[in-house]
């Protein structure tokens, strides 16, 4: 339970981090501050689903391994 709580806390804290490569950062800075922030939120939004799927698979794997 501690690991799940830690994982959720780290995910909540990391939402404010920049999730861009160097090229994307340069492009976003040329668009302006507001557009750059929106671009960053979009990158985080697109990355959320693969992490959620991998997290679900890992959780099910861990739960089935624990029962066996």
GROMACS elastic network, one bead per residue, 0.5 to 0.9 nm:
[ bonds ]
;  ai    aj funct       b0    kb
    1     4     6  0.52157   500
    1     5     6  0.62684   500
    1     6     6  0.85949   500
    2     5     6  0.51235   500
    2     6     6  0.60662   500
    2     7     6  0.85210   500
    3     6     6  0.50026   500
    3     7     6  0.60145   500
    3     8     6  0.85853   500
    4     7     6  0.50202   500
    4     8     6  0.61872   500
    4     9     6  0.85667   500
    5     8     6  0.51827   500
    5     9     6  0.61326   500
    5    10     6  0.85990   500
    6     9     6  0.50759   500
    6    10     6  0.61057   500
    6    11     6  0.85594   500
    7    10     6  0.51971   500
    7    11     6  0.61883   500
    7    12     6  0.86840   500
    8    11     6  0.51015   500
    8    12     6  0.62197   500
    8    13     6  0.86840   500
    9    12     6  0.51383   500
    9    13     6  0.62169   500
    9    14     6  0.85797   500
   10    13     6  0.51082   500
   10    14     6  0.59754   500
   10    15     6  0.87087   500
   11    14     6  0.51824   500
   11    15     6  0.64274   500
   12    15     6  0.56271   500
   12    16     6  0.82934   500
   13    16     6  0.66567   500
   13    17     6  0.81171   500
   14    17     6  0.53518   500
   14    18     6  0.87130   500
   15    18     6  0.82835   500
   15    19     6  0.89969   500
   15    41     6  0.86640   500
   15    44     6  0.74849   500
   16    19     6  0.89238   500
   16    41     6  0.88292   500
   17    40     6  0.88354   500
   17    44     6  0.89705   500
   18    21     6  0.89560   500
   18    25     6  0.88122   500
   18    40     6  0.64653   500
   18    41     6  0.86575   500
   18    43     6  0.89694   500
   18    44     6  0.83640   500
   19    25     6  0.88944   500
   19    40     6  0.62481   500
   19    41     6  0.82923   500
   19    43     6  0.63564   500
   19    44     6  0.62237   500
   19    47     6  0.88987   500
   20    23     6  0.78808   500
   20    24     6  0.56142   500
   20    25     6  0.57632   500
   20    39     6  0.88656   500
   20    40     6  0.67507   500
   20    43     6  0.70902   500
   20    44     6  0.87422   500
   21    24     6  0.52933   500
   21    25     6  0.61237   500
   21    26     6  0.87236   500
   22    25     6  0.51131   500
   22    26     6  0.62916   500
   22    27     6  0.87121   500
   23    26     6  0.52226   500
   23    27     6  0.62566   500
   23    28     6  0.86012   500
   24    27     6  0.50702   500
   24    28     6  0.59935   500
   24    29     6  0.84978   500
   24    39     6  0.86339   500
   24    40     6  0.88885   500
   25    28     6  0.50952   500
   25    29     6  0.60766   500
   25    30     6  0.86488   500
   25    36     6  0.78699   500
   25    40     6  0.85698   500
   26    29     6  0.51533   500
   26    30     6  0.63519   500
   26    31     6  0.88686   500
   27    30     6  0.52124   500
   27    31     6  0.65032   500
   27    36     6  0.81180   500
   28    31     6  0.51357   500
   28    32     6  0.67214   500
   28    33     6  0.77199   500
   28    35     6  0.67477   500
   28    37     6  0.78936   500
   28    38     6  0.89042   500
   28    39     6  0.66586   500
   28    40     6  0.81115   500
   29    32     6  0.54854   500
   29    33     6  0.65578   500
   29    35     6  0.82991   500
   29    36     6  0.59226   500
   30    33     6  0.84291   500
   30    36     6  0.81220   500
   31    34     6  0.81236   500
   31    35     6  0.58395   500
   31    36     6  0.63010   500
   32    35     6  0.55196   500
   32    36     6  0.58948   500
   32    37     6  0.86605   500
   33    36     6  0.50220   500
   33    37     6  0.62344   500
   33    38     6  0.86906   500
   34    37     6  0.52151   500
   34    38     6  0.63211   500
   34    39     6  0.86194   500
   35    38     6  0.50175   500
   35    39     6  0.60449   500
   35    40     6  0.85954   500
   36    40     6  0.61954   500
   36    41     6  0.86830   500
   37    40     6  0.50562   500
   37    41     6  0.62680   500
   37    42     6  0.86136   500
   38    41     6  0.51034   500
   38    42     6  0.61897   500
   38    43     6  0.87447   500
   39    42     6  0.50423   500
   39    43     6  0.63555   500
   39    44     6  0.88102   500
   40    43     6  0.51538   500
   40    44     6  0.63745   500
   40    45     6  0.85950   500
   41    44     6  0.51373   500
   41    45     6  0.60369   500
   41    46     6  0.86354   500
   42    46     6  0.61608   500
   42    47     6  0.85942   500
   43    46     6  0.52132   500
   43    47     6  0.62542   500
   43    48     6  0.87585   500
   44    47     6  0.50728   500
   44    48     6  0.61929   500
   45    48     6  0.52981   500
   45    49     6  0.75638   500
   46    49     6  0.64858   500
   46    50     6  0.80092   500
   47    50     6  0.59474   500
   47    51     6  0.66069   500
   47    52     6  0.88613   500
   48    51     6  0.53113   500
   48    52     6  0.60872   500
   48    53     6  0.87250   500
   49    53     6  0.61606   500
   49    54     6  0.86008   500
   50    53     6  0.51295   500
   50    54     6  0.61501   500
   50    55     6  0.84353   500
   51    54     6  0.51405   500
   51    55     6  0.59214   500
   51    56     6  0.84983   500
   52    56     6  0.60862   500
   52    57     6  0.86283   500
   53    56     6  0.51316   500
   53    57     6  0.62476   500
   53    58     6  0.85756   500
   54    57     6  0.51423   500
   54    58     6  0.60628   500
   54    59     6  0.85096   500
   55    58     6  0.50633   500
   55    59     6  0.60182   500
   55    60     6  0.85922   500
   56    59     6  0.50648   500
   56    60     6  0.61714   500
   56    61     6  0.84974   500
   57    60     6  0.52224   500
   57    61     6  0.60704   500
   57    62     6  0.85519   500
   58    61     6  0.50385   500
   58    62     6  0.60517   500
   58    63     6  0.85131   500
   59    62     6  0.50906   500
   59    63     6  0.60412   500
   59    64     6  0.85539   500
   60    63     6  0.50389   500
   60    64     6  0.60425   500
   60    65     6  0.84057   500
   61    64     6  0.52647   500
   61    65     6  0.60368   500
   61    66     6  0.85222   500
   62    65     6  0.50838   500
   62    66     6  0.60611   500
   62    67     6  0.87323   500
   63    66     6  0.51015   500
   63    67     6  0.63927   500
   63    68     6  0.88853   500
   64    67     6  0.52126   500
   64    68     6  0.64177   500
   65    68     6  0.52877   500
